[in-house]
Each structure stands twice: as C-alpha cells, then as structure tokens.
C-alpha cells in the first residue's frame, strides 16, 4: 500500500512537542477527541499508522479509563517512558479542564438562547459525522487481517447491531466479541504458521 | 439536597478509585454509578444539576472524562474537582501503563498479534456505532432531520475525501446550527 497514511511513523521529538500536540488536539475535540486524534496522529504527525492506531484503541477499549486518555498514556510512555506518559496526560487534560470549568460558570447565563442551542446541535451533528467517517476510514486497516474479510465483516456487523441497535452494555460486548475475535485470530495465525 | 462537607472528601476519593477500575468502555459508562452515588444515595446534587454537568462536559472540547471534574466541582468546588478527577484517573492509569508495557514487549508473539488483529473489526465497528448513536436524535426529531442528516453526510464525505481539520467542520456546524439550519 502506498497511501501516505502508511508511511513509516515519525516520533515525537521532545516532551514539549508531546505536550503541545496533545493540548492542541484535545482543544479541538468537541464531541469527542478520537476523530481529531486520528487526523493529527496518523495523518499530520505520522506518529502512528492506521494499524497502530486501531491497535492502541483496541487495547484502550478493554482497559479501564477513557479510551483517548489511555491512548495518550501509551503513546507518551512508548516515546519517553513514564515522563512521556505524564506529559501526554497533562497535555490531554490541563487546558480542557480550565475550559470546561470556565464553561460551568457561564453556561446557565446563555443556555436559554436559541442560537446557543442551535450551535450545540450543529456541532453535535458534525461530531456524529466525524466519528462515523473515522470508523469508515480505519476499516482500511483491516486489509491483511489474518482472519480474512468475512469473519471481520461478521464481527463488525455483530458489534454494530449489539451496540447501536440493541444497546447492549459495552461491559459485556467488548470482552465477549473481543475474546471471540482474539481466539479466532489466534487459530488463524496458528493455521497459517503450520503451512509452509 | 445535602451539603457536601470536607469530611466527605476521603469517602468520595475511595469511591472514585473503585469506579475507575469499572470504567471499561470509557469513563462515561460509569455515569449511572455516579448518579447513584452523588444524587440518589447522598443528595449532594439534584437530577438537573447532574444532567447539566454532563451536557457541559460534552459541549466543551477535550476528553468526555472531564465530566468527572465538573461533577466534583459542583459538589465541592476546585478541591472537589481535583479529588474526583485524581481518584478516577489513578487506578486506570497504572493498569493501562502496566498492560501497555507488558503487551508491547511481547508484540511479536502469536497471542499478542492475535489480540491486535482479532480486536480490530470490533474496535472499528464500535466507532461507527458510537457515531450512529450520536446521530440518533436527528433521525428521531422531524424538525431537525433534514438539516442534521445533511450535515452528518457532508461531514462524513469531508472526512473521507479531504484533509480538512475537524475543528473547521465543527465550526461550520456551529455556525449553521446557530443560524437555524439544523
């Protein structure tokens, strides 16, 4: 694949760059930071390939804590050890924390204005589109998956139906389908290794 | 409503430490437990205050996890925010770093490779599902349906076909919405 997205990943050069990158991407993340993180980390900074992004996100889903915060921790840790982890975490949280606590103070003053409600609705629609668009884009990372396209599509469809349609709790869906995928992928890898 | 006292801080800290380990699938999945603890059990916040706190955190930039800080702030100001956020972050951070280092050191083993590949379809589908749930209000409310779905569709197209930064799309959405287009 020659897509620029799959170019060899770069690395953060300094703790300062790490802090600034996560601060900037967190401050752009209205209605969820993941879409901005994907664009920044995979396409602008090239710190991660799509495959690595999906990998870190998979791990984050299974672990306790916010996905995007866990991803920041792991990226920082791999670049600069625990100092990197703390720096990435601080970048992700410090400025947004100031902003959100400031918003609490002014929210009640303006929440009744129809233009404010409309703007929030418009931002909500874009946030929905960003998340769906990112998911569709990341599906390209499934090329070369040892399970083959049909099992991948089946797990994907089952996930969507369980979560979006039936509203099953993630606490059951993630370990359940995740374990199924894990076992099946393990079997596929073992089968591929037996063949010369 | 009951008053939150400084002597309640250690109890809240310990409660949030344990909630942290339950927050599989994101911090927002602990919202029902938070509601039980802060509203039903102790009466430090009322229903409206709880819902508003989450709405503000969703509208603000940054990780959704910050709703924890807003809840802490509502019950005991900046100290409450710090205690809540720190309690919620500490255990999950330690677990994440330990798991990440363990897995990264073994990333070429079949077990870890299988994990990465086996989880990928679900992880990607969860994103599309999360986006669809965010889109649901626009499908359900006829007065916002056309504008909302149009905006969602155009955003997806922009994501797939252009390199435009998400912040500009969000800005366009806010302007269109403020002018009554959604």
Interface residues (C-beta under 8 A of the other chain):
Chain A: X26 X27 X28 X29 X30 X31 X32 X33 X34 X35 X36 X39 X43 X54 X55 X57 X58 X59 X60 X61 X62 X63 X64 X65 X66 X67 X68 X69 X70 X73 X74 X77 X78 X82 X85 X89 X92 X93 X95 X96 X97 X99 X100 X101 X103 X104 X107 X108 X114 X115 X116 X118 X119 X120 X121 X122 X123 X124 X125 X126 X127 X128 X129 X130 X131 X132 X133 X134 X135 X136 X137 X138 X139 X141 X142 X145 X146 X147 X151 X152 X153 X155 X156 X157 X159 X160 X163 X164 X169 X170 X171 X173 X174 X175 X177 X178 X180 X181 X182 X183 X184 X185 X186 X188 X189 X190 X193
Chain B: X20 X21 X22 X23 X24 X25 X26 X27 X29 X52 X53 X56 X57 X58 X59 X60 X61 X62 X63 X64 X65 X66 X69 X70 X73 X74 X78 X81 X85 X89 X91 X92 X93 X95 X96 X97 X99 X100 X101 X103 X104 X110 X111 X113 X114 X115 X116 X117 X118 X119 X120 X121 X122 X123 X124 X125 X126 X127 X128 X129 X130 X131 X132 X133 X134 X135 X137 X138 X144 X147 X148 X151 X152 X153 X154 X155 X156 X157 X158 X159 X160 X163 X165 X166 X167 X169 X170 X172 X173 X174 X175 X176 X177 X178 X179 X180 X181 X182
